[in-house]
Amino acid sequence: MARQCRVRVRRIYDEPAPEDGARVLVDRVWPRGMTKQKARLDEWCKQVAPSTDLRKWYGHQPERFEEFTRRYCEELTDPERAQALLHLRALASERTLTLLTATKDAGISEAAVLATMLG
């Protein structure tokens, strides 16, 4: 029987939870005011983050999320990002994976896009 992949999205500022499984930060920039100890990360996978240009264009404006998703998925075909995505897929197949972001609305972040792709 195949194990069901479970991918969660949370803000890095939220208190870590026992059900988080592997905690992976997927932002390119380290979150302001967060210490490594408080973050309790298993890993920081910044290679999978959107490009700086795409991130700045998007600006987390909800009306741009659909186009951001399209452009980001296109960026994920880049060899380095594609390899990072495969790594996350392998982690998700082993245990629960929590993708962390500093974004105020995690539901319209790169973490949400990745969770859809991995889930």
C-alpha positions as CSV (number, residue, x, y, z in Angstrom):
1,M,0.0,0.0,0.0
2,A,1.5,3.4,-1.0
3,R,2.0,6.0,1.6
4,Q,-0.1,9.1,1.0
5,C,2.0,12.2,0.5
6,R,1.2,14.9,3.0
7,V,2.4,18.5,2.3
8,R,1.5,21.4,4.6
9,V,2.1,25.2,4.2
10,R,2.7,27.3,7.2
11,R,4.3,30.7,8.1
12,I,7.7,30.4,9.6
13,Y,6.6,32.7,12.4
14,D,4.0,30.2,13.5
15,E,5.0,28.0,16.5
16,P,6.4,24.6,15.3
17,A,4.0,21.8,15.7
18,P,4.7,18.0,16.3
19,E,2.8,17.1,13.2
20,D,5.0,19.3,10.9
21,G,7.3,16.5,10.0
22,A,10.2,17.8,7.9
23,R,10.2,21.6,8.2
24,V,11.7,23.3,5.0
25,L,12.0,27.0,4.4
26,V,11.3,27.7,0.7
27,D,12.0,31.5,0.7
28,R,15.1,32.8,-1.0
29,V,15.7,35.4,1.7
30,W,16.1,34.6,5.4
31,P,13.0,35.8,7.3
32,R,13.4,39.0,9.2
33,G,13.6,38.7,13.0
34,M,13.8,34.8,12.9
35,T,16.6,33.0,14.5
36,K,17.8,29.6,13.3
37,Q,17.0,28.1,16.7
38,K,13.5,29.5,16.8
39,A,12.8,28.3,13.2
40,R,13.6,24.7,14.0
41,L,14.2,23.9,10.3
42,D,15.3,20.6,8.9
43,E,16.5,22.5,5.9
44,W,16.5,25.7,3.9
45,C,15.8,25.0,0.2
46,K,16.3,28.4,-1.3
47,Q,17.2,26.9,-4.7
48,V,13.5,26.2,-5.3
49,A,12.4,29.8,-4.5
50,P,11.2,32.1,-7.3
51,S,13.6,34.5,-8.9
52,T,14.1,37.9,-7.4
53,D,12.6,39.5,-10.5
54,L,9.5,37.3,-10.3
55,R,9.1,37.8,-6.5
56,K,9.4,41.6,-6.9
57,W,6.9,41.7,-9.8
58,Y,4.4,39.6,-7.9
59,G,4.6,41.6,-4.6
60,H,2.1,39.1,-3.1
61,Q,-0.8,40.9,-4.8
62,P,-3.7,38.4,-4.8
63,E,-4.8,39.5,-8.3
64,R,-1.4,38.5,-9.7
65,F,-1.4,35.0,-8.1
66,E,-2.6,33.1,-11.1
67,E,0.0,34.7,-13.4
68,F,2.7,34.3,-10.6
69,T,1.8,30.6,-10.5
70,R,2.2,30.2,-14.2
71,R,5.5,32.1,-14.3
72,Y,6.8,30.3,-11.2
73,C,6.0,26.8,-12.7
74,E,7.9,27.9,-15.8
75,E,10.9,28.8,-13.6
76,L,10.8,25.4,-11.9
77,T,11.9,23.8,-15.2
78,D,15.3,25.4,-14.7
79,P,17.7,22.6,-13.9
80,E,18.8,23.8,-10.4
81,R,15.2,24.5,-9.4
82,A,13.9,21.2,-11.0
83,Q,16.5,19.3,-8.9
84,A,15.4,21.1,-5.7
85,L,11.8,20.3,-6.5
86,L,12.7,16.6,-7.0
87,H,14.4,16.7,-3.6
88,L,11.3,18.1,-2.0
89,R,9.2,15.4,-3.7
90,A,11.5,12.7,-2.2
91,L,11.1,14.3,1.3
92,A,7.3,14.4,0.9
93,S,7.2,10.7,-0.1
94,E,9.0,9.7,3.1
95,R,7.0,11.7,5.7
96,T,4.9,14.8,6.2
97,L,6.5,17.9,4.7
98,T,5.8,21.4,6.0
99,L,6.8,24.1,3.5
100,L,7.6,27.3,5.4
101,T,7.4,30.9,4.2
102,A,7.6,34.3,5.8
103,T,4.9,35.6,3.5
104,K,1.9,37.2,5.4
105,D,-0.6,35.1,3.4
106,A,0.9,31.7,2.9
107,G,-2.0,30.7,0.8
108,I,-0.8,32.9,-2.1
109,S,2.9,32.1,-1.8
110,E,5.4,30.0,-3.6
111,A,5.0,27.5,-0.8
112,A,1.3,27.1,-1.8
113,V,2.3,26.5,-5.4
114,L,4.8,23.9,-4.4
115,A,2.4,22.2,-2.1
116,T,-0.1,21.8,-5.0
117,M,2.6,20.4,-7.1
118,L,3.9,18.0,-4.5
119,G,0.5,17.0,-3.0
